[in-house]
Amino acid sequence: MTKLKSQFLNDAQTRGFVHQCTDMDALDALAATKTITAYIGFDCTAPSLHAGHMVSIMTLRLLQRSGHKPIVLMGGGTTKVG
């Protein structure tokens, strides 16, 4: 594959965040031309975040630094059930 056009995917691949992708060219074209909105949700009943959350958090931060829109949700509905 040639150098990616989108800063986000180029950085993510360089840092080893991308293992495989069904259509990298289409995703690259989208990320290079449009603003991507992505979210992650956390369950508030857990006592803390752990190392497993780190990759998702770092990916959202990478999106933000590349000009995209990250959203972090603290689970209201799951907290009430939990």
C-alpha positions as CSV (number, residue, x, y, z in Angstrom):
1,M,0.0,0.0,0.0
2,T,1.1,3.5,-0.7
3,K,1.3,6.3,1.9
4,L,-2.1,7.0,3.3
5,K,-3.6,10.4,2.6
6,S,-5.3,10.9,6.0
7,Q,-3.2,12.0,8.9
8,F,-5.3,9.9,11.3
9,L,-4.8,6.6,9.5
10,N,-1.2,7.3,8.7
11,D,-0.5,7.9,12.4
12,A,-2.6,4.9,13.6
13,Q,-0.8,2.6,11.2
14,T,2.6,3.9,12.1
15,R,1.9,3.4,15.8
16,G,0.7,-0.2,15.2
17,F,-3.0,0.5,16.0
18,V,-4.2,-1.1,12.7
19,H,-3.9,-4.8,12.3
20,Q,-6.2,-5.3,9.4
21,C,-8.9,-3.4,7.5
22,T,-11.5,-4.6,5.0
23,D,-11.2,-1.6,2.7
24,M,-8.3,0.7,3.8
25,D,-8.4,2.8,0.6
26,A,-12.1,3.7,1.2
27,L,-11.5,4.4,4.9
28,D,-8.5,6.5,4.0
29,A,-10.5,8.5,1.4
30,L,-13.3,9.1,3.9
31,A,-10.9,10.2,6.7
32,A,-9.0,12.5,4.4
33,T,-12.1,14.3,3.1
34,K,-14.7,14.2,5.9
35,T,-14.8,14.6,9.7
36,I,-15.2,11.3,11.4
37,T,-17.2,11.1,14.6
38,A,-16.3,8.1,16.9
39,Y,-17.3,7.3,20.4
40,I,-16.4,5.1,23.3
41,G,-18.5,4.3,26.3
42,F,-17.5,3.4,29.9
43,D,-19.5,1.7,32.6
44,C,-19.6,3.8,35.7
45,T,-20.1,0.9,38.0
46,A,-16.5,-0.3,37.6
47,P,-14.1,0.9,40.3
48,S,-11.6,2.3,37.7
49,L,-10.4,2.2,34.2
50,H,-7.7,-0.3,33.3
51,A,-5.0,-0.9,30.8
52,G,-7.5,-2.5,28.4
53,H,-9.2,0.9,28.0
54,M,-5.9,2.5,26.9
55,V,-5.9,1.6,23.2
56,S,-9.5,2.9,22.7
57,I,-8.7,6.1,24.6
58,M,-5.4,6.6,22.6
59,T,-7.3,6.0,19.3
60,L,-9.9,8.7,20.2
61,R,-7.1,11.1,21.1
62,L,-5.4,10.4,17.8
63,L,-8.7,11.1,16.0
64,Q,-9.0,14.4,17.9
65,R,-5.4,15.5,17.1
66,S,-6.2,14.8,13.4
67,G,-9.2,17.1,13.4
68,H,-11.9,14.6,13.9
69,K,-14.6,14.5,16.6
70,P,-14.3,12.0,19.5
71,I,-17.1,11.5,22.0
72,V,-16.7,9.8,25.4
73,L,-19.8,8.5,27.1
74,M,-20.1,7.5,30.8
75,G,-22.8,4.9,30.8
76,G,-26.0,6.2,32.5
77,G,-28.3,3.3,31.5
78,T,-25.8,0.6,32.3
79,T,-24.9,2.2,35.6
80,K,-28.6,2.1,36.7
81,V,-28.9,-1.6,35.8
82,G,-25.5,-2.5,37.2
